[in-house]
Amino acid sequence: MKHFSCLEEIVGVGGVYCDEAHLSVYGFDSTRLEKRPSYVVFPQNENQIAQILSYANAHLIPVTPRGAGSGMSGGCINEGIILAMQKYFSSIIHIDLENLCVTLQPGVINGYLNKILEPHHLFFPPDPASSAFSSVGGNIAENAGGMNAVRYGVSKNHILSMRVVLGSGEILQLGHKTYKDVAGYDLVGLMCGSEGTLGVITEMTLKLAPKPKHITSVLICFDGIKALAEASCAILASGLSPYAMEFLDSLMVAALNHKYQIYPEQAKAVLIIKLMANHLDSLERDVLELREIAARFSPLLFMRAQNQDEEERIWFGRKNASQASNFYGVKKLNEDITVPRGSVAKFLHRVEKISQKYGLTIACFGHIGDGNIHTNVMLKNESELDVGKQAVRELFAQAIEMGGTLSGEHGIGLSKSSFMPMAFGDLEMRIFREIKKVFDPNGILNPHKMGL
Ligand SMILES: Cc1cc2nc3c(=O)[nH]c(=O)nc-3n(C[C@H](O)[C@H](O)[C@H](O)COP(=O)(O)OP(=O)(O)OC[C@H]3O[C@@H](n4cnc5c(N)ncnc54)[C@H](O)[C@@H]3O)c2cc1C
């Protein structure tokens, strides 16, 4: 109780909780992992965060920042103190129309920010499928991506500067409002994707992009993943620069057809592309070029949306892919493995082999334009969990062997922590630990994450 009173002294009465309801709710994120904290604290300003960290640092209490808790890798759950940022850190401070950037607090919801930006014809490009409820601070801390990463990149490509409180309680201003900045080490870049292990972000200035004026979507069905993957590489090499480029493998096509009958019966792989342009005539020319490129790979169907209804129909399957995969099991082990773009077909072939080896269905879909594949190892019952985990380990091993990586957007957190030594050598892991020590000498910030 001593810590409770001291924390309450910093944030005031009603700012600290240790009752069953709070500890339970804040013990979960969107994984099914649980880590029970001792205190949930709602700081109201940066100064209070600095005091909390200074106190926790002196008493060696773990502190973990939390946005909306939508993380898919157990990033925001931990023992000790959970710093709940959404309640009081949710202001948009300034929209700078001249410099095309916005300064805001980390608890602002991604989708809300984009709603506010709409009248200015601007948007914040990172668009995780969780944009309706995930916080921008969580997006930056996870280096989140989404469907339009193929054109705009991931969160780290959209941050100019930030304010951050270190493990010691010291406050740092990092970066500038300039689009170019090559002076010194890139500490903003380092902080982005650091999953709350290096500091607590209290304010950020983010780059904005003008909203595309015209958009259209195209559905292309193939008789196999090889043709789809080759067509994707050719499309990207043509310079068309799609706004989104997504795929469904044969298992996903079958699961969606079973429920909704949306694709031709012979279709074994589905490619969905969104194109954008500022002028209608250039959009039309791009669609024509896309059709010509796709034709080289003998598609079974090339359908361009003619109206909003068709636009929605084209995206329906991809948007419902995650829930449709439940056709194959009651539980899934889903990962966001990423391989070089040119290796997608080869990787999916290996996935098939792993599926046969372990006798498990592995359905895949995702962001083919980034080589970012959502692998879903489907389990029919709990007794398949151990074998499922072995299959996941082998998927990671295959991806790494092909020059790929453990995560394209969901981060490492707790769930992928044990795989870090597969992907990084001793020296790299040591450098990671040394970096953490500089920002967080006593290791109180989100400990035991990212394999550290
Ligand atoms: C249905 C669904 C769909 C999703 N789709 C996508 C997708 O398409 N692409 C994608 O990339 N992700 C996706 N995600 C994952 C998740 O939404 C993202 O990782 C998101 O960025 C997390 O934001 P959050 O506010 O929920 O963060 P939280 O889960 O609360 O926290 C995530 C991490 O950020 C850290 N953190 C939070 N706030 C701060 C801060 N102020 N300072 C420092 N560190 C902080 C936490 O400590 C933690 O490590 C999806 C999740 C769900 C449930």
The ligand as an ORCA input file, in Angstrom:
! r2SCAN-3c Opt
* xyz 0 1
  C      -8.641     -6.539    -35.053
  C      -7.219     -6.038    -35.036
  C      -6.630     -5.701    -36.227
  C      -5.306     -5.246    -36.247
  N      -4.753     -4.894    -37.439
  C      -3.489     -4.432    -37.483
  C      -2.898     -4.051    -38.731
  O      -3.512     -4.122    -39.788
  N      -1.633     -3.586    -38.702
  C      -0.916     -3.477    -37.548
  O       0.222     -3.035    -37.592
  N      -1.443     -3.836    -36.363
  C      -2.702     -4.303    -36.289
  N      -3.253     -4.677    -35.081
  C      -2.440     -4.616    -33.861
  C      -2.581     -3.325    -33.008
  O      -3.830     -2.710    -33.199
  C      -1.457     -2.342    -33.304
  O      -0.220     -2.888    -32.869
  C      -1.639     -0.970    -32.646
  O      -0.610     -0.122    -33.111
  C      -1.590     -1.015    -31.124
  O      -2.057      0.227    -30.626
  P      -2.652      0.336    -29.149
  O      -2.989      1.753    -28.893
  O      -3.744     -0.627    -28.961
  O      -1.375     -0.076    -28.310
  P      -1.257     -1.052    -27.059
  O      -1.673     -2.432    -27.425
  O      -1.881     -0.430    -25.879
  O       0.321     -1.033    -26.867
  C       1.172     -1.542    -27.861
  C       2.636     -1.261    -27.488
  O       2.865      0.134    -27.536
  C       3.410      0.590    -26.302
  N       2.884      1.941    -26.066
  C       1.588      2.337    -26.080
  N       1.512      3.660    -25.834
  C       2.786      4.105    -25.655
  C       3.375      5.366    -25.348
  N       2.649      6.461    -25.169
  N       4.728      5.434    -25.227
  C       5.494      4.355    -25.404
  N       5.008      3.137    -25.690
  C       3.666      3.020    -25.810
  C       2.963     -0.433    -25.270
  O       3.824     -0.490    -24.156
  C       3.007     -1.717    -26.089
  O       4.304     -2.253    -26.100
  C      -4.564     -5.147    -35.024
  C      -5.189     -5.480    -33.817
  C      -6.499     -5.936    -33.818
  C      -7.130     -6.280    -32.516
*
